Amino acid sequence: MKTHSTHILCNEIESKIELDIPEIWPNITLKTLAAIRYVHKHHAYDYLIRANASCYVNITALKAHLASLNSRFLYAGPRAINKDFISGWGIVLNKKTVETLLNNEARHFLELFDDEAIGQMLKMSGIDPTSIPYLEISSLEELNGIAKEELEAFPFIRVKASNNGKRIDDVLMCAIHEILGG
């Protein structure tokens, strides 16, 4: 059993990081930390975004929001309701925070889901979460009722939508992208 992200082999093929660990929920934290470690080691960046398929990242609004923050350590995104960590569907870390996270990877947090584990490891290092505005959209009807200017204001837009029992997140993502001039 692998117990530290440094024990996981990573390869990058056509901008896709592949990890040598089974795709099961108990491994999500190790996989996330190993991928973050790989990006940190092999790529130049100012900010690292850990987002999932239900998150539309409005880069223009995110850049503007990040420019308004003045922090040496940045751990930001949509704050989990009644929790002291950032929701895993949209986490933003700056390089200094990534270094702190990777240097303080704690084995006893690996059983938690990755967003909570990251939050706990950073909390132990004295880094608190910073909320970033977000919007949640659950239907095309809801999206059609939102003005373009309102969509433009949100750095993160969470999309979780179904129609007749079938997920249509991709349809909403494409519609948002079209509205925002993508």
N, CA and C of each residue as an Amber inpcrd file, in Angstrom:
protein
   546
   0.8390000  -1.1840000   0.0000000   0.0000000   0.0000000   0.0000000
   0.8860000   1.2510000   0.0000000   0.5930000   2.1760000  -0.9090000
   1.3530000   3.4160000  -1.0090000   0.8180000   4.4050000   0.0160000
   1.7390000   5.0320000   0.7730000   1.3130000   5.8890000   1.8710000
   1.8510000   7.3120000   1.7790000   2.4560000   7.6630000   0.6590000
   2.9620000   9.0180000   0.4830000   2.9650000   9.3250000  -1.0090000
   2.6710000  10.5580000  -1.3580000   2.5700000  10.9060000  -2.7820000
   3.8860000  10.7400000  -3.5360000   5.0190000  10.7440000  -2.8340000
   6.2990000  10.5380000  -3.5060000   6.4730000   9.0900000  -3.9670000
   5.6450000   8.1770000  -3.4680000   5.7290000   6.7650000  -3.8420000
   4.9290000   6.4300000  -5.0930000   4.2510000   7.4020000  -5.6600000
   3.3870000   7.1600000  -6.8130000   4.0990000   7.6170000  -8.0820000
   4.2230000   6.7050000  -9.0220000   4.8520000   7.0390000 -10.3030000
   3.8630000   7.8230000 -11.1550000   4.3720000   8.8760000 -11.7950000
   3.5440000   9.7210000 -12.6490000   4.2100000   9.8510000 -14.0110000
   3.3870000   9.8690000 -15.0430000   3.8480000  10.1160000 -16.4020000
   2.9120000  11.1380000 -17.0210000   3.4650000  11.9560000 -17.9070000
   2.6390000  12.9240000 -18.6140000   2.6580000  12.5640000 -20.0910000
   1.4750000  12.3370000 -20.6220000   1.3290000  11.9830000 -22.0260000
   0.3080000  12.9320000 -22.6390000   0.7590000  13.7250000 -23.6150000
  -0.1000000  14.6940000 -24.2840000  -0.8600000  15.5740000 -23.2820000
  -0.1370000  16.1560000 -22.3470000  -0.6710000  17.0650000 -21.3180000
  -1.6350000  16.4100000 -20.3360000  -1.6050000  15.1070000 -20.2740000
  -2.4490000  14.3700000 -19.3310000  -1.5350000  13.6090000 -18.3740000
  -1.7530000  13.8250000 -17.0780000  -0.9300000  13.1580000 -16.0730000
  -1.5660000  11.8180000 -15.7330000  -0.7860000  10.7630000 -15.8720000
  -1.2460000   9.4220000 -15.5310000  -0.4950000   8.9720000 -14.2900000
  -1.2460000   8.4170000 -13.3230000  -0.6670000   8.0020000 -12.0550000
  -0.7780000   6.4910000 -11.8950000   0.2660000   5.9130000 -11.3090000
   0.3310000   4.4710000 -11.0970000  -0.3210000   4.1000000  -9.7640000
  -1.6480000   4.2600000  -9.7050000  -2.4080000   3.9450000  -8.4980000
  -3.8470000   3.6740000  -8.9390000  -4.4970000   2.6910000  -8.3530000
  -5.8680000   2.3650000  -8.7840000  -6.8400000   3.5390000  -8.6350000
  -7.7770000   3.6170000  -9.5430000  -8.7940000   4.6740000  -9.5770000
  -9.9550000   4.2860000  -8.6570000  -9.7190000   4.4220000  -7.3510000
 -10.7580000   4.1350000  -6.3550000 -10.7720000   5.2730000  -5.3300000
 -11.9390000   5.5010000  -4.6990000 -12.0830000   6.6260000  -3.7710000
 -11.0390000   6.6780000  -2.6550000 -10.6630000   5.5710000  -2.0360000
  -9.6740000   5.6950000  -0.9550000  -8.3250000   6.2650000  -1.4120000
  -8.0730000   6.2720000  -2.7230000  -6.8020000   6.7830000  -3.2460000
  -6.8670000   8.2390000  -3.7040000  -8.0330000   8.8760000  -3.6300000
  -8.1990000  10.2030000  -4.2160000  -7.2150000  11.2260000  -3.6420000
  -6.9730000  11.1870000  -2.3370000  -6.0560000  12.1630000  -1.7400000
  -4.6240000  11.9290000  -2.2080000  -4.1880000  10.6820000  -2.2060000
  -2.8370000  10.3860000  -2.7010000  -2.6870000  10.7780000  -4.1700000
  -3.7150000  10.4810000  -4.9690000  -3.6680000  10.8400000  -6.3890000
  -3.5720000  12.3500000  -6.5710000  -4.3680000  13.0800000  -5.8180000
  -4.3590000  14.5420000  -5.9290000  -2.9970000  15.0980000  -5.5340000
  -2.4630000  14.6420000  -4.4030000  -1.1550000  15.1230000  -3.9420000
  -0.0400000  14.7340000  -4.9150000  -0.1020000  13.5330000  -5.4710000
   0.9130000  13.1040000  -6.4350000   0.8500000  13.9530000  -7.7060000
  -0.3500000  14.2650000  -8.1640000  -0.5020000  15.1060000  -9.3560000
  -0.0010000  16.5220000  -9.0780000  -0.3320000  17.0660000  -7.9140000
   0.1630000  18.3950000  -7.5360000   1.6920000  18.3800000  -7.4710000
   2.2420000  17.3360000  -6.8700000   3.7010000  17.2070000  -6.7660000
   4.3330000  17.1490000  -8.1650000   3.7140000  16.3970000  -9.0760000
   4.2350000  16.2810000 -10.4380000   4.2330000  17.6440000 -11.1380000
   3.1170000  18.3430000 -11.0660000   3.0260000  19.6590000 -11.7040000
   4.0600000  20.6070000 -11.1000000   4.1840000  20.5830000  -9.7890000
   5.1440000  21.4650000  -9.1040000   6.5780000  21.2010000  -9.5700000
   6.8960000  19.9570000  -9.7720000   8.2560000  19.5760000 -10.1570000
   8.5500000  19.8240000 -11.6390000   7.5290000  19.6700000 -12.4970000
   7.7710000  19.6700000 -13.9350000   7.2440000  20.8790000 -14.7070000
   6.5300000  21.7750000 -14.0580000   5.9370000  22.9100000 -14.7720000
   6.1670000  24.2180000 -14.0200000   6.2740000  25.3070000 -14.7710000
   6.3540000  26.6430000 -14.1800000   4.9210000  27.1490000 -14.0230000
   4.6230000  27.7600000 -12.8880000   3.2760000  28.2780000 -12.6490000
   3.3080000  29.3200000 -11.5370000   2.3050000  30.1640000 -11.5260000
   2.0860000  31.0830000 -10.4140000   0.9890000  30.5400000  -9.5110000
  -0.0480000  29.9950000 -10.1540000  -1.1810000  29.4210000  -9.4280000
  -1.4860000  28.0360000  -9.9810000  -1.8900000  27.1490000  -9.1130000
  -2.3100000  25.8110000  -9.5040000  -3.8000000  25.7010000  -9.1550000
  -4.5950000  25.2590000 -10.1100000  -6.0340000  25.0910000  -9.8830000
  -6.3420000  23.6090000  -9.8970000  -6.9650000  23.1440000  -8.8240000
  -7.4570000  21.7680000  -8.7580000  -8.9760000  21.8810000  -8.9110000
  -9.4610000  21.5220000 -10.0910000 -10.8970000  21.6260000 -10.3670000
 -11.3910000  20.3070000 -10.9200000 -12.6840000  20.0740000 -10.7870000
 -13.2340000  18.8560000 -11.3680000 -14.1570000  19.1790000 -12.5270000
 -14.7660000  18.1610000 -13.0910000 -15.5690000  18.3110000 -14.3020000
 -16.8210000  19.1530000 -14.1060000 -17.2360000  19.3900000 -12.8770000
 -18.4240000  20.2090000 -12.6480000 -18.0780000  21.6810000 -12.4320000
 -16.8220000  22.0610000 -12.6480000 -16.3740000  23.4320000 -12.3860000
 -15.9850000  24.1380000 -13.6790000 -16.6860000  25.2300000 -13.9720000
 -16.2850000  26.1080000 -15.0690000 -15.4140000  27.2000000 -14.4560000
 -14.1870000  27.3200000 -14.9260000 -13.2740000  28.3360000 -14.4180000
 -13.2990000  29.5220000 -15.3800000 -13.7990000  30.6400000 -14.8890000
 -13.8380000  31.8780000 -15.6540000 -12.5060000  32.5800000 -15.4080000
 -11.5480000  32.3360000 -16.2840000 -10.1780000  32.7990000 -16.0950000
 -10.1020000  34.3130000 -15.9370000 -10.8670000  35.0470000 -16.7240000
 -10.8290000  36.5090000 -16.6390000 -11.2390000  36.9810000 -15.2490000
 -12.3570000  36.4760000 -14.7330000 -12.8310000  36.8660000 -13.4070000
 -11.8890000  36.3540000 -12.3230000 -11.3200000  35.1630000 -12.5190000
 -10.3980000  34.6140000 -11.5230000  -9.1310000  35.4700000 -11.4350000
  -8.5720000  35.8520000 -12.5770000  -7.3760000  36.7050000 -12.5710000
  -7.6550000  38.0160000 -11.8380000  -8.7980000  38.6260000 -12.1210000
  -9.1510000  39.8920000 -11.4700000  -9.2970000  39.6950000  -9.9640000
  -9.9180000  38.6040000  -9.5600000 -10.1040000  38.3520000  -8.1380000
  -8.7600000  38.0850000  -7.4520000  -7.9270000  37.2730000  -8.0680000
  -6.6190000  36.9730000  -7.4720000  -5.7540000  38.2240000  -7.3510000
  -5.8770000  39.1370000  -8.3070000  -5.1170000  40.3820000  -8.2500000
  -5.5380000  41.2410000  -7.0560000  -6.7670000  41.0570000  -6.5920000
  -7.2480000  41.8350000  -5.4480000  -6.7990000  41.2550000  -4.1080000
  -6.2630000  40.0490000  -4.1320000  -5.8060000  39.4050000  -2.9000000
  -4.3310000  39.7080000  -2.6850000  -3.9650000  39.9280000  -1.4590000
  -2.5710000  40.2060000  -1.1490000  -2.1420000  39.2490000  -0.0480000
  -1.6550000  38.0960000  -0.4640000  -1.2990000  37.0930000   0.5180000
  -0.0660000  36.3330000   0.0500000   0.8470000  36.0970000   0.9590000
   2.0400000  35.3110000   0.6300000   1.6600000  33.8580000   0.3450000
   0.7030000  33.3580000   1.1310000   0.2090000  32.0000000   0.9510000
  -1.2340000  32.0840000   0.4910000  -1.5480000  31.4650000  -0.6320000
  -2.9110000  31.5080000  -1.1360000  -3.4860000  30.1000000  -1.2040000
  -4.5840000  29.9170000  -0.4930000  -5.3770000  28.6940000  -0.5070000
  -6.8120000  29.1880000  -0.6000000  -7.3780000  29.1260000  -1.8030000
  -8.6500000  29.8060000  -2.0270000  -9.5620000  29.0080000  -2.9430000
 -10.8350000  29.3930000  -2.9090000 -11.8390000  28.7870000  -3.7630000
 -13.1870000  28.8380000  -3.0820000 -14.1510000  28.0840000  -3.6020000
 -15.4670000  28.0260000  -2.9780000 -15.3600000  27.3350000  -1.6190000
 -15.7500000  28.0270000  -0.5830000 -15.6580000  27.4880000   0.7790000
 -16.7380000  26.4420000   0.9870000 -16.3520000  25.2840000   1.4900000
 -17.3080000  24.2240000   1.8070000 -18.2610000  24.7370000   2.8970000
 -19.5430000  24.5210000   2.7120000 -20.5510000  25.0080000   3.6550000
 -20.3350000  24.3780000   5.0260000 -20.2620000  25.2370000   6.0520000
 -20.0470000  24.8180000   7.4440000 -18.7500000  24.0300000   7.6390000
 -17.7630000  24.2550000   6.8010000 -16.4730000  23.5630000   6.9040000
 -15.3520000  24.5920000   6.8760000 -14.1790000  24.1860000   7.3170000
 -13.0360000  25.0940000   7.3050000 -12.0290000  24.7240000   6.2180000
 -12.5590000  24.3120000   5.0620000 -11.7060000  24.0090000   3.9230000
 -12.4090000  24.4090000   2.6350000 -11.6450000  24.4560000   1.5550000
 -12.1620000  24.8110000   0.2320000 -12.7080000  23.5530000  -0.4410000
 -13.8710000  23.6950000  -1.0720000 -14.4820000  22.5550000  -1.7730000
 -13.5800000  22.0870000  -2.9020000 -13.4700000  20.7830000  -3.0350000
 -12.5540000  20.1800000  -3.9930000 -12.8420000  20.4690000  -5.4460000
 -14.0130000  20.9760000  -5.7520000 -14.3160000  21.2320000  -7.1600000
 -13.6680000  22.5060000  -7.6740000 -12.9870000  23.2890000  -6.8160000
 -12.3390000  24.5070000  -7.2860000 -11.3330000  25.0680000  -6.3040000
 -10.1700000  24.4560000  -6.1890000  -9.1420000  24.9100000  -5.2490000
  -8.0400000  25.6420000  -6.0200000  -7.6440000  26.8230000  -5.5120000
  -6.5460000  27.5860000  -6.0950000  -5.4360000  27.6940000  -5.0460000
  -4.2240000  27.3420000  -5.4570000  -3.0610000  27.4150000  -4.5780000
  -1.9650000  28.1900000  -5.2980000  -1.2480000  29.0400000  -4.5660000
  -0.0750000  29.6440000  -5.1830000   1.1280000  28.7380000  -4.9130000
   2.2390000  29.0670000  -5.5420000   3.4260000  28.2020000  -5.4750000
   3.9200000  28.0090000  -4.0420000   3.9300000  29.0700000  -3.2550000
   4.4040000  28.9910000  -1.8730000   3.5230000  28.0420000  -1.0530000
   2.2190000  28.0830000  -1.2910000   1.2970000  27.2000000  -0.5750000
   1.4790000  25.7550000  -1.0230000   1.6990000  25.5290000  -2.3100000
   1.9480000  24.1730000  -2.8120000   3.2040000  23.6040000  -2.1520000
   4.2520000  24.4050000  -2.0800000   5.4960000  23.9410000  -1.4450000
   5.2470000  23.5690000   0.0200000   4.4850000  24.3920000   0.7150000
   4.1740000  24.1160000   2.1180000   3.3570000  22.8370000   2.2410000
   2.3610000  22.6680000   1.3870000   1.5310000  21.4720000   1.4010000
   2.3710000  20.2180000   1.1760000   3.2100000  20.2380000   0.1560000
   3.9990000  19.0560000  -0.1840000   5.0610000  18.7460000   0.8690000
   5.5780000  19.7680000   1.5110000   6.5790000  19.5600000   2.5650000
   5.9650000  19.0830000   3.8770000   4.6550000  19.2050000   4.0050000
   3.9760000  18.8360000   5.2470000   2.8770000  17.8030000   5.0200000
   3.0700000  16.9720000   3.9990000   2.0850000  15.9250000   3.7170000
   1.9800000  15.0090000   4.9370000   0.7870000  14.8930000   5.4660000
   0.5740000  14.1210000   6.6950000  -0.1980000  12.8430000   6.4010000
   0.4180000  11.7260000   6.7080000  -0.1680000  10.4150000   6.4250000
  -1.5410000  10.2330000   7.0700000  -1.7280000  10.7460000   8.2810000
  -2.9910000  10.5100000   8.9790000  -4.1720000  11.2440000   8.3510000
  -3.9370000  12.1320000   7.3790000  -5.0360000  12.7980000   6.6780000
  -5.3880000  12.1040000   5.3600000  -4.6180000  11.1100000   4.9630000
  -4.8210000  10.4830000   3.6580000  -6.1420000   9.7330000   3.5460000
  -6.7660000   9.4060000   4.6620000  -8.0550000   8.7130000   4.6140000
  -9.2150000   9.6710000   4.3540000  -8.9660000  10.9690000   4.4740000
  -9.9930000  11.9700000   4.1900000 -10.0720000  12.1910000   2.6850000
 -11.1970000  12.7530000   2.2220000 -11.2640000  13.1590000   0.8210000
 -10.2440000  14.2720000   0.6050000  -9.7770000  14.4100000  -0.6190000
  -8.6520000  15.3000000  -0.9020000  -8.8780000  16.7430000  -0.4820000
 -10.0870000  17.2830000  -0.6700000 -10.2870000  18.6780000  -0.3020000
 -10.1560000  18.8950000   1.2040000 -10.7210000  17.9950000   1.9870000
 -10.6050000  18.1260000   3.4380000  -9.1720000  17.8580000   3.9050000
  -8.5050000  16.8770000   3.3030000  -7.1180000  16.5720000   3.6660000
  -6.2070000  17.7680000   3.3870000  -6.3600000  18.3760000   2.2210000
  -5.5650000  19.5560000   1.8830000  -5.8290000  20.6590000   2.9000000
  -7.1000000  20.8870000   3.2080000  -7.4530000  21.9100000   4.1870000
  -6.8360000  21.6580000   5.5450000  -6.8500000  20.4080000   5.9980000
  -6.2850000  20.0760000   7.3120000  -4.7740000  20.2190000   7.3250000
  -4.1070000  19.7820000   6.2500000  -2.6440000  19.9010000   6.1810000
  -2.2190000  21.3680000   6.1540000  -2.9560000  22.1860000   5.4170000
  -2.6130000  23.6010000   5.3570000  -2.9430000  24.2990000   6.6760000
  -4.0230000  23.8820000   7.3190000  -4.3770000  24.4560000   8.6260000
  -3.2600000  24.1940000   9.6370000  -2.7000000  22.9760000   9.6080000
  -1.5750000  22.6510000  10.5000000  -0.3660000  23.5420000  10.2340000
  -0.2680000  24.0420000   9.0180000   0.8410000  24.9270000   8.6370000
   0.4870000  26.3990000   8.8410000  -0.6990000  26.6690000   9.3860000
  -1.1120000  28.0470000   9.6480000  -1.6860000  28.7730000   8.4510000
  -2.1020000  28.0340000   7.4230000  -2.6640000  28.6510000   6.2210000
  -4.1780000  28.4290000   6.2200000  -4.9090000  29.5400000   6.2590000
  -6.3690000  29.4840000   6.2990000  -6.9610000  29.6420000   4.9040000
  -8.1660000  29.0930000   4.6980000  -8.8270000  29.2270000   3.4010000
  -9.3570000  30.6390000   3.1620000  -9.3150000  31.0590000   1.9140000
  -9.8790000  32.3300000   1.4710000 -10.9920000  32.0260000   0.4790000
 -12.1660000  32.5790000   0.7350000 -13.3090000  32.3220000  -0.1470000
 -13.1920000  33.0880000  -1.4530000 -13.5650000  32.4210000  -2.5250000
 -13.6620000  33.0400000  -3.8440000 -15.1270000  32.9160000  -4.2590000
 -15.7070000  33.9960000  -4.8000000 -17.1190000  33.9480000  -5.2050000
 -17.3850000  32.8730000  -6.2600000 -18.5420000  32.2590000  -6.1280000
 -18.9320000  31.2430000  -7.1050000 -20.4380000  31.2760000  -7.2990000
 -20.8590000  30.6640000  -8.3820000 -22.2660000  30.5660000  -8.7350000
 -22.5560000  29.1000000  -9.0070000 -23.7000000  28.6250000  -8.5650000
 -24.1110000  27.2520000  -8.8680000 -25.2970000  27.2910000  -9.8300000
 -25.2190000  26.4760000 -10.8710000 -26.2840000  26.4110000 -11.8840000
 -26.6810000  24.9590000 -12.0560000 -27.9830000  24.6960000 -11.9920000
 -28.4400000  23.3060000 -12.0630000 -29.3810000  23.0130000 -13.2290000
 -29.5940000  23.9920000 -14.1220000 -30.4530000  23.7220000 -15.2880000
 -30.2010000  24.7590000 -16.3750000 -30.5850000  24.4190000 -17.5990000
 -30.5000000  25.3720000 -18.7050000 -31.4270000  26.5520000 -18.4610000
 -32.5880000  26.2790000 -17.8890000 -33.5410000  27.3480000 -17.5940000
 -32.9240000  28.3590000 -16.6320000 -32.2550000  27.8450000 -15.6020000
 -31.5940000  28.7130000 -14.6400000 -30.5000000  29.5400000 -15.3200000
 -29.6970000  28.8980000 -16.1660000 -28.6420000  29.6000000 -16.8900000
 -29.2340000  30.6980000 -17.7700000 -30.3100000  30.3900000 -18.4680000
 -30.9310000  31.3680000 -19.3650000 -31.5010000  32.5700000 -18.6170000
 -31.7330000  32.4350000 -17.3210000 -32.2510000  33.5370000 -16.5180000
 -31.1680000  34.4110000 -15.9040000 -29.9070000  34.1170000 -16.2010000
 -28.7880000  34.8740000 -15.6250000 -28.1970000  35.7830000 -16.6980000
 -28.0470000  37.0410000 -16.3740000 -27.4650000  38.0090000 -17.3110000
 -25.9840000  37.7110000 -17.5320000 -25.5120000  38.0070000 -18.7460000
 -24.1120000  37.7840000 -19.0920000 -23.1900000  38.4960000 -18.1020000
 -23.5400000  39.7240000 -17.7060000 -22.7170000  40.5000000 -16.7830000
 -22.5860000  39.8010000 -15.4300000 -23.6370000  39.1200000 -15.0100000
 -23.5700000  38.3860000 -13.7460000 -22.6450000  37.1830000 -13.8810000
 -22.7710000  36.4370000 -14.9730000 -21.8740000  35.2980000 -15.2100000
 -20.4240000  35.7520000 -15.2540000 -20.1700000  36.8810000 -15.9090000
 -18.8030000  37.3920000 -16.0530000 -18.1500000  37.7230000 -14.7110000
 -18.9570000  37.9700000 -13.6900000 -18.4360000  38.3900000 -12.3910000
 -17.9150000  37.2410000 -11.5390000 -18.2850000  36.0040000 -11.8510000
 -17.9300000  34.8780000 -10.9940000 -16.7100000  34.1160000 -11.5120000
 -15.6700000  33.9740000 -10.6600000 -14.4940000  33.1990000 -11.0520000
 -14.8000000  31.7070000 -11.2430000 -15.7030000  31.1730000 -10.4200000
 -16.0600000  29.7570000 -10.5170000 -17.5590000  29.6180000 -10.7020000
 -17.9170000  28.7210000 -11.6090000 -19.3300000  28.4020000 -11.8200000
 -19.4460000  26.8880000 -11.7190000 -20.2260000  26.4440000 -10.7420000
 -20.4150000  25.0010000 -10.5670000 -21.6620000  24.5750000 -11.3150000
 -21.4950000  23.5340000 -12.1010000 -22.5790000  23.0300000 -12.9300000
 -22.8670000  21.5870000 -12.5390000 -24.0610000  21.3630000 -12.0500000
 -24.5230000  20.0010000 -11.7630000 -25.9650000  19.9500000 -12.2130000
 -26.1760000  19.3520000 -13.3820000 -27.5080000  19.3940000 -13.9780000
 -27.9010000  18.0480000 -14.5770000 -29.1760000  17.7690000 -14.4840000
 -29.7420000  16.5510000 -15.0740000 -31.0010000  16.9030000 -15.8460000
 -31.2700000  16.1040000 -16.8650000 -32.5070000  16.2330000 -17.6210000
 -33.0160000  14.8200000 -17.8840000 -34.1880000  14.5130000 -17.3660000
 -34.7640000  13.1660000 -17.4920000 -33.8080000  12.0870000 -16.9770000
 -33.1460000  12.3790000 -15.8570000 -32.2560000  11.4120000 -15.2310000
 -30.8750000  11.3080000 -15.8540000 -30.5930000  12.0990000 -16.8810000
 -29.2910000  12.0610000 -17.5580000 -28.5380000  13.3510000 -17.2480000
 -27.2590000  13.2170000 -16.8420000 -26.4340000  14.4000000 -16.5510000
 -26.1980000  15.1930000 -17.8380000 -26.3790000  16.5020000 -17.7470000
 -26.1760000  17.3830000 -18.9000000 -25.1830000  18.5010000 -18.5660000
 -24.2610000  18.2080000 -17.6680000 -23.2590000  19.2090000 -17.2870000
 -22.5150000  19.7440000 -18.5120000 -22.1840000  18.8510000 -19.4440000
 -21.4440000  19.2560000 -20.6350000 -22.2180000  20.2730000 -21.4670000
 -23.5250000  20.1120000 -21.5440000 -24.3600000  21.0370000 -22.3050000
 -24.3090000  22.4230000 -21.6640000 -24.4380000  22.4650000 -20.3430000
 -24.3750000  23.7400000 -19.6360000 -22.9870000  24.3710000 -19.7450000
 -21.9440000  23.5600000 -19.6360000 -20.5760000  24.0850000 -19.7550000
 -20.3790000  24.7500000 -21.1190000 -20.8250000  24.0950000 -22.1570000
 -20.6980000  24.6660000 -23.5060000 -21.5040000  25.9530000 -23.6320000
 -22.7030000  25.9790000 -23.0640000 -23.5380000  27.1770000 -23.1190000
 -22.8880000  28.3250000 -22.3510000 -22.3370000  28.0480000 -21.1820000
 -21.6380000  29.0830000 -20.4090000 -20.4550000  29.6150000 -21.2050000
 -19.6980000  28.7120000 -21.7900000 -18.5260000  29.0930000 -22.5650000
 -18.9290000  29.9930000 -23.7410000 -20.0060000  29.6440000 -24.3830000
 -20.5160000  30.4380000 -25.5080000 -20.9460000  31.8350000 -25.0340000
 -21.6610000  31.8980000 -23.9400000 -22.1340000  33.1780000 -23.3890000
 -20.9420000  34.0810000 -23.0210000 -19.9130000  33.4780000 -22.4350000
 -18.7480000  34.2520000 -22.0060000 -17.7640000  34.5480000 -23.1410000
 -18.1330000  34.1530000 -24.3490000 -17.3160000  34.4970000 -25.5160000
 -16.1340000  33.5860000 -25.7310000 -16.2510000  32.3420000 -25.2910000
 -15.1520000  31.3890000 -25.4060000 -14.9100000  30.9010000 -26.7880000
